[in-house]
Amino acid sequence: MSRILVATMAACLLGLLAAPARADEADLRKAFQARFPEATVESITRTPFTGLYEIVFDGQVVYADEKLNYMFFGNLYDMRGRTERNLTRDRTAQLTAESLSKATASAIKRVRGNGKRTIYTFEDPNCGYCKAFQKELAKVNDVTIYTFLWPILSPDSVDKSKAVWCAKDRVKAWDDVLMRGVVPQNDGKCETPLEKNKELAQRFGARGTPAVYLADGRQIGGMVPADKIEEALSSVPAK
C-alpha cells in the first residue's frame, strides 16, 4: 500500500450521521475497493461508536462512515473510562502480533531457557546496531527469539542472508556472521523468505534494523539494552 494513498486518506475528514441505518459491510467493502483498487481489504468491523466502521487494509487501520462519504486516518480514543484508551494503537498492535505469529516459519528461531517469552526481530547481517543488539540479547534468558532476515543495507547483505538461510544450522550461521564475521560457505542457492520478510517489515512500517517487536505486537525500538529488553518483556500480559 503506497504512503501516497495513506496520505490521501489522512486528508479526509470524519463525518457521522445522527441516526444512520445499519450499513451492509459487503457494500462498504465494495465501495472501498472501488475507490482504492490497489488496496487489499482484510476486514471491516463496526466500532462501538454509532455510524463508525473500522476498515483494515494492508495492515493499516482507517475509519469511515457507512457510505464511505468520509474517512479518518489517525488515532481513535475511547474516553469512557477513567483513563482514555487508544483503540487504534491497540488494534494495530493486535494485527502486528497476529501477522508475526503466523510468519515464524520465515524466521530463524532461537530458544533460551524455557523460551516462554517471545521477541521478534528484523535484522541485516551487515548492521552494526544488530551486532551490538546480539550482545544484549545474549544476556536475556527464558526467551524465544524469531529473527527475520531483512537485508536492506547492500547487495552483500542479500548474499550473506541467503548463505545464512541456506546453511544446515541457521542459528550457528547467524551467530557466526554477527558475532564473529564468519559467513557460511555455501552458494546460497535455496528457497529463501527474504521477499516475504521485506513485505512483512513494510507492512509494519519498519524503517531500519534492528526492528524489535514483542509478542503483543508492540515495537520497542532498535538497539535496546538488556535491562530495557527485560523491562519490556515483563510488561507483556500473560496469555
N, C-alpha and C positions, 0 to 999 in steps of 0.2 A: 504494500500500500504506500503510495508516494506521500511524502510530507506536504507536498503542494495540495493534495486532496484534503489532508488533515487540516491544513491552514484554511482552506476554503470552508470546511465545515465549522471551524472555530469562529469564522466570521459571522456565522448565522446567529440569530437571537432566539431565545426560548420563548415560545408562546403557548399558553394553555387555555382551553375553553372552559367556561364557567361550569357547564354541566354536559360533558361530552358523552356520547354513546360509546359502548364498548367497541374498540377497534378490532377488525379482523387482522390478526397478526400475519396471516398469509398475504393479505393485501398490502400491509405495511412493508413486508419483506420485498414484495414485487415492486413497490414504488421506490424503495431504497436502491434495489438492484438496477432499476431503470435509470435512476439519477446518477448512480456511481457504478457503472458496469464492470470496472476492473476490480472492485472490492469483492471479498468473499464474506458473505453474511454467515456468522456462526450461530447466533441466537438472537431472539427478540423476546423480551420479557417485560411484563407490566411492573412498574415500580410501585411502592406504597403510596405514591402521590398521584392524585387524580389527573388523568389525562396524559401522564408522562410515561414513556416507554424507554427501556434500555435496549440499545442495539449494539451487539458485539460484532465487529468485523476486523479480520486480520489482526486479532489480538488487541484492538483498540475499543474503547467504550465511548459511545455517543448517546445523547438523549434526544428524543423527538416527541412531538405531539402525534396523535393518531392519524393525521392526514399528511404527515411529513411536510407541513407548511413551514414549520420552524424546527431548528435543531440547536442543541447546545453541546459544545465540546469543552469539557472542563470538569472541575470538582463539584460533586453534588453532596451536600451535607444534610444529615438528619439532625435536627435541632430539638427533637422532642424529649431527650433525656437531660440529665444534669450536665453531661459533657457531650458536646457535639461529636458526631461520628462522620468521618469522611467515607461515604459509601463508595465513591469512585476508586479511591485508593485501595479499599478493602477488596473490591471486586477485581481490580487489576492484579492485585497480589494473588488472589484465588486463581485467576486464569493463568498466571505465570507458573504457580505451583503445579497446576494440572498439566500444563504443557511440558514442564521439566520432568515430572514423574513418568510421563508417557514416553520420553525420549532417551531414557537411560541406556538403551541398547547402543546408542551412538556415542557413549562416553566411556572413558577409562575409569574403572571402578577400583577404589582402594578402601579397604576396611581396616580400621584401627580399633583395638579393644573390642568392646561389644557392638560397636557400629550403630548404636541406637539413635544417634543424632545424624543429621544429613546436611551436607553442603554441596552446592553445585557451582562449578567454576567454568569460565570460558577463558582459555589461555593460548598464547602464541609461544612456540619454543624459543624464539629469539627475544622475548620480552624480559627486560631486566627486572621489572617490578614483579613479574611472575616468579622469577628465580628467587627473589627476596621473600616473596609470599610463601614459597615452598618451605623455607626455613622456619617461618612462623607456624605453618600448618603442622610441621613435624613435632611441635610442642603440644599439640592438641590430641587428646586420646578419646576413645569411645565415640568415634565419628566415622561415617561413610562418606567418602568424597567422590563425586562424579565430575570428571574433568572432560569438558567438550573442547576438542582441538579446534581452534579458530585462528588460522594463520592469516594475519592481516598486515604484517609489517614488511614482508618482502617475498619474492619468489622462493628464496631459500627457506623461508618459514613453511611454505607449502611442501617442499621436498622433505624437510625434517618431520613434518606432521605425518606425511604419508609413510615414511620409514618407521615412525613410532607405531602407527596403527597397524602396519603390516608385520610388525615384529611378533614372534611367538609369545613373548612375555611383555605385554604392553606397559604394565606397571613399572617393571625394571627399565624398559626402554625410555619411558618418560622421565624417571628419576635420573637415569644416566645423562639424558640430554640437558635437563635443567640444572642438576646438581654437579655434574662432572664434565659437561660439554662433550660427551661421547655420543655420536649418532649411530644408531643400529646399522649394521652392514647388510642391507638388502636393497632390492631395486625399487621398493615402494609401489610395486605393481599389484595391488589388490583393491578390492572394492572398499572405498572409504566413505565416511559420513560427513566429509568436510562441507559439502554444499548444504546438507541438511542443517549442520551446526551453524552455518552462516545465516541461513533463513531464520533459525531459532533465535539467534542473537539479535538480528534485526527486528524480529517480532517484538522483543522486549525493549528495543531502543538502546541496546548496549552500544557504547561509543569507544570502548578501548579495553585492553586486557591488563590485568585480570579483571573480569567482571564476576562478582561473587554473590550468590543467592542462597537464602535459607529455605528450609522445607516448606515454610508457609508462603513462599513467593516473594518475600521482601529482599531487595537488593541492599547489601551492606557495604558497598563501595568496592575499592580495588585492593591495594596492598594494605591489608588490615593486620595489625599486630596480634599476637596470640591472645593477649588478655581481652582485646576487643572481640575477637572471634568467640571466646568463651562467653563473654557477656551477651553477645548476640544469640548464640546457641541456647543459652539459658532463658532467653525471652520468648522462644518459640513455644506456643501452647502444646501441651501433651495431647496426643490423639486418644 
